[in-house]
Amino acid sequence: MSKILIRGAKVLGGEPQDVLIDGETIEAVGTGLSAEGATVVEAAGQILLPGLVDLHTHLREPGREDSETVLTGTRAAAAGGYTAVFAMANTHPVADTAGVVEQVYRLGKEAGYCDVQPIGAVTVGLEGKKLAELGAMHDSAAGVTVFSDDGKCVDDAVIMRRALEYVKAFGGVVAQHAQEPRLTEGAQMNEGVVSAELGLGGWPAVAEESIIARDVLLAEHVGSRVHICHLSTAGSVEIVRWAKSRGIDVTAEVTPHHLLLTDELVRTYDPVYKVNPPLRTERDVLALREALADGTIDIVATDHAPHPHEDKDCEWAAAAMGMVGLETALSVVQQTMVETGLLDWAGVADRMSFAPARIGRAAGHGRPVSAGEPANLVLVDPAYRGTVDPADFASRSRNTPYEGRELPGRVTHTFLRGRATVMDGKLA
């Protein structure tokens, strides 16, 4: 591999420095660096971060290749600055055996745009009745460490306890989709003023909060790790904050769309805003931002949920839930967290790279930008302003809530172990 010299980038938002990449690793970081024959990337004014890590991505393959494939999903990830993604288990067939997680893992290797770490299902077929082959998935070539029935809640307390006990043996983590199913039957949006005015079935905050409360207590009882997926309410924040104050081993994520959008958008009846958990209130949004800033919420995770056109171009009640997010996540975080003064770029690196890599045990990712480390890096132009056009997406699906919206920042370069997957804003 040839050498690459990134010149004048603000590493984690600090003073401008040069970074020399040789092969798969960072050879040197400093000022005035030079290297004969190196490809030079002029990065004045740009921010250099460790490659982003997404702990919550839906790649849809196998089974729903009309929505996304591992190849198209990882191309979208690279375009968004990601060098590793964790692929959720709700595929067809479900990723509940060593065979399926190994298939997804190998498809990621073949695609080559970013590392794909499969997430294993907690229960067989996501049915919540019987534990899946957790140990076999962990021992497989995929080396699964994160388990989730995401899309469905592990609502049986006994099953959840057994899962927490099982993964404790090898340092795994159960990632819970917190949704009490009996409290959300027929629910279409957040329960509140807007749902009452529109006459749509309400999705109460307590449906999320009650499961989180139960699960942090189970994790404390068992002495295991639990991770809360797509936390969305102010009440959930308080429960996680309380659990952490007790020393419970809980981590939590928030999506970019829950940091920016509110249930007021549902007044348009545009199904692009239909998502699970639903968009909440302005009060919730502000609480989530504060919690991400103070570390109560550990990470940003996209919950990238691609759907084909026909699954969203229909009446609200019939539409699928979910939004694509890999290619806009960093821009939304810049707008909601950096430009509001809640996080600096070092904080963004922590919430979008260091911490998710640590939670998911993603080897070689979320590492310092320093000599000897793997060259998994992303360059961001924070001064850029652009209007979101889904026609430009690398994802196979176009169900973005940001179409036509101006967002700041642009990924100009992504490097996976020293190899450019994005150059000058275009996929390599």
C-alpha positions, 0 to 999 in steps of 0.5 A: 500500500502507498503512503498517505499524508493528511496535511493540516487536519484538526485532530479531534478538533484540536490544533492542525496536525499532519497524519502519515498513514503507511499501509494499514497503520498510522506511522506518525502524527505531528507538524511538518511531516513529509513522505516521499511518494505519499498521496497528499490530502490537503485537510486545512479546516477539516476535522479528523476523527477516528472512524465512526462505529455504529452499534445499531444498523439494519443491513436487511441481508439475508432476506430483504435485499429489496431494502438494503444489502450488506454491500449497499449498506456498508457503502452508505456507512463509509459515505457517512464516515463509518468504518464499523457497523453492528448489523441487527439480527432481524433478517430473514432468516433471523440471525439466531444461529452461528451459520447466519451470523457467519454469512453476514460477517463474510458478506461484510468482508467481501464488500470491503467498505467497512467492518461488519459485526453481526448482532445475534438474536436473543431468542429463536426467531425473535419470538421471545420464547426460547434463548437462541444459540448465544454461545455458538454465535459467540464462538463462531467466526463472527465472534458475536458479543452483542445480542438483541431482538431489536424490532421486538422487546424481550418482554419476558423477565425470565428470558431476559434474566437468563440471557443476561446470565448467559452472556456474562460468561463471555463478557457479552451484552444484551441490547434491549429494544425497550417496548412493553408490547401490551402498552403499545398495541395499535400504537402509531405515534407518541402518546400526547397532545398531537396524538389526541388531536390527530386521533392516532393510537398513542405510544406512551413513554411508560412503555419504554421506561417500564422495561428499562427500569426492569432491565437495569434491576435485572442487570444489577441482580445478575451482575451483567451488562445491559445496553438500551437501544434507541432511548427516546424519553426524558423519563428513560434518561432519569432511569438510566441516570439513576441506574448508573449512580447505583453502579449498574453496568448499563449503557444507552444509545440515542438516534440522530432523529430523536436528537432533532425531530419531534412528534409535531412532524406527524401532523403532515401524515408523511410516513417518512416520520413513522419510526419505532420508538416514535418521535417524541416531544420537544421536552424529550429532545432537549433531555436527550441532548443534555443526557448525551452531553453529560454522558448519561447516554453513552453513544449515538447509534443510527438505527439505520432502517431502510425500506423500499419505496412501496413500504413508505409510499402509503397511508400512515397506518399501513407504513413500515416504521424506520428511517435511513440514517448512516449518511446523515448521522454526523451532520445531525450530531454536528447541528444538534450537539456541536453547533449548540455548544453541548459537545466539542469534536472530541466529545463527538469522537467519544460518542460515535467511535470510542464508546460504541467500539468499547461497548461492542468490543470492536477490535481495532476501532475507536482507537486514538489518532496516534502512531502505531494505531490502525488507520481507521479515520474520517475527515469532516468538513464542518463548514460545508452546508448542503441540502439533503437529496436522497437521490445522492445516497449510497443506500438502496433505500431513500426513506430519510426524514431530512429530504430538502433540509439543510444540514451542516458538515460533509464527510470528505474522506474515510479510511479503513485500515489505511485504504480510502473508501471515500475520497473527496466526498465520493465512494472510492 
